[in-house]
Amino acid sequence: MTEPIELPDGRRLLVVEDGEALAAAAAERFVATTTAAVAARGRAIVALSGGSTPKKMGELLARPEFAGRVPWGETDLFWGDERWVPLASSESNAGEARRAFLDAVPAPPERIHPVATDLASPVRAAEAYEAEIRRVAGTAEGIPVFDLVLLGMGDDGHTASLFPGTAALHERDRLVVENFVPKLGVDRITFTYPLLAAAREVLVLVGGAGKADTLARVLEGPTEPEGLPSQSVRVENGTLTWLVDRAAAGSLRSAGQSG
């Protein structure tokens, strides 16, 4: 693994060889961050992401060489966004995580916190999820602090369910909101920028040549807050690392510094 490259605005870029290395590096960060959080504060609070790379990371975490190193009993798991589908659906981020790895590791059920998509509406589900985050974090006021938030980036530059041109991009008070995505014709539930910004560590995972041009626009192009939501992710008092494979980094000028 190469050394991280320092980018403007406190961001870091870390380039690994391929998709397998990407999943392995993410799994190692999961282990290290949860272990350190439990040692420092008695528990860890993590937000997982949907997508193929986080799924591969999860499958690694279920293997004995990783699973035995994770403090599952002291780690609370949330999701940075969710589709408005039942948990049993193959489209459910939380459902897929359960089936891919959570059912295979000793994570206590009470530590796993999926979005309640069986409630009356996405609005109600978002409100309930924010309340659940506050309950677990013990933060009635102010912004709860996650120890680790895992994110991805779509081909269109979205992250979590913060899609280009959608209302959630402008939310500054609520921590979790419902977000209608016109181009998909669906409702999503998503963390907002303020909740992401409060995290101790945010790790954005990007893999594959198909995302190379978008990644270059996000990290090295002009500011496009409406068109490239992932570009606006910042962390106020923690670290923000873009962990990408060489294929995804193919259009980055700064990636040349990584050797």
Buried (B, 14 or more C-beta within 10 A) or exposed (E): EBEBBEBEEEBBBBBBBEBEBBBBBBBBBBBEBBBBBBEEEEBBBBBBBBBEBBBBBBBBBBEEEBBEBBBBEBBBBBBBBBBBBEBEEEEBBBBBBBBBBBEBBEBEEEBBBBBBBEBEEBEEBBBBBBEBBBEBBEBEEEBBBBBBBBBBBBEBBBBBBBBBEBEBBEBEEBBBBBBBBEEEEBBBBBBBBBBBBBBBBBBBBBBBEEBBBBBBBBBBBEEBEEBBBBBBBBBEEBBBBBBBBBBBBBBBEBBEEBE
